[in-house]
Amino acid sequence: MPEYPEVEALRELLEARVSGKLVAKAGPAHLATLKTIDPPLDSLEGATLAAPLRRGKHLLFPVMADDLVLHVHQMSA
């Protein structure tokens, strides 16, 4: 499982790559990884992402002009 320095480095790397970008397609997601049905994953399609945030080992990708947040956790593989 990644530790703080790796997660922060990933957040910094993704900041320039995802900030202000449009989500073209969201999904399909495997049922074991998708933790919500409301709102549906495809509600991200067409949305613009803000700069990613980090909360512990969690990466958060807020959506501009909406209250949606894409939450990603780097689990061990």
ZATI-909539 format. One record per residue (C-alpha): residue number from 1; x, y, z; residue in three letters; chain. Coordinates in steps of 0.001 Angstrom, whole numbers, plus 500000, padded with zeros to 6 digits. Layout:
ZATI-909539
<NUM <X Y Z> ALA A>
...
***
This chain:
ZATI-909539
<1 <500000 500000 500000> MET A>
<2 <501451 503405 499108> PRO A>
<3 <502470 505688 501935> GLU A>
<4 <502104 509462 502292> TYR A>
<5 <505082 510518 500088> PRO A>
<6 <503945 508324 497193> GLU A>
<7 <500329 509490 497403> VAL A>
<8 <501358 513146 497559> GLU A>
<9 <503743 512678 494625> ALA A>
<10 <500929 511086 492615> LEU A>
<11 <498576 513954 493510> ARG A>
<12 <501159 516494 492351> GLU A>
<13 <501751 514572 489125> LEU A>
<14 <498027 514344 488393> LEU A>
<15 <497331 517988 489238> GLU A>
<16 <498736 519316 485956> ALA A>
<17 <497225 516434 483993> ARG A>
<18 <493620 516469 485221> VAL A>
<19 <492890 520021 486421> SER A>
<20 <490416 521629 484057> GLY A>
<21 <490026 518473 481963> LYS A>
<22 <486684 517194 480759> LEU A>
<23 <485598 513658 481660> VAL A>
<24 <484815 512030 478314> ALA A>
<25 <483666 508662 479648> LYS A>
<26 <483215 507270 483154> ALA A>
<27 <483032 503510 483409> GLY A>
<28 <482382 500752 483220> PRO A>
<29 <483474 500047 486781> ALA A>
<30 <483706 496667 488410> HIS A>
<31 <481027 496191 491061> LEU A>
<32 <483695 495440 493684> ALA A>
<33 <485294 498864 493142> THR A>
<34 <482216 501044 492694> LEU A>
<35 <480846 502110 496068> LYS A>
<36 <477852 504187 494999> THR A>
<37 <474794 503887 492808> ILE A>
<38 <473482 507389 493482> ASP A>
<39 <474713 509415 491733> PRO A>
<40 <475533 506976 488943> PRO A>
<41 <479108 506871 487656> LEU A>
<42 <478079 508245 484264> ASP A>
<43 <477006 511511 485942> SER A>
<44 <480716 512415 485752> LEU A>
<45 <480638 512360 481950> GLU A>
<46 <480978 515853 480525> GLY A>
<47 <482072 517277 483884> ALA A>
<48 <485256 519293 484364> THR A>
<49 <487664 518195 487073> LEU A>
<50 <489261 520597 489534> ALA A>
<51 <492719 520113 491040> ALA A>
<52 <493022 516829 492936> PRO A>
<53 <493192 516839 496719> LEU A>
<54 <494662 514335 499137> ARG A>
<55 <493154 513202 502420> ARG A>
<56 <495530 510693 503958> GLY A>
<57 <495921 507933 501398> LYS A>
<58 <492795 508976 499515> HIS A>
<59 <492811 511044 496311> LEU A>
<60 <489810 513290 495755> LEU A>
<61 <488933 514745 492367> PHE A>
<62 <486324 517496 492824> PRO A>
<63 <484083 518346 489900> VAL A>
<64 <483901 522047 488978> MET A>
<65 <480465 523652 489203> ALA A>
<66 <478966 520645 490990> ASP A>
<67 <479072 518939 494360> ASP A>
<68 <480427 515661 492973> LEU A>
<69 <483798 514292 494074> VAL A>
<70 <485517 511281 492536> LEU A>
<71 <487198 509364 495375> HIS A>
<72 <490150 507063 494629> VAL A>
<73 <491970 504900 497153> HIS A>
<74 <495260 503259 496193> GLN A>
<75 <494694 499755 497542> MET A>
<76 <497412 497168 497664> SER A>
<77 <497494 494859 494696> ALA A>
***
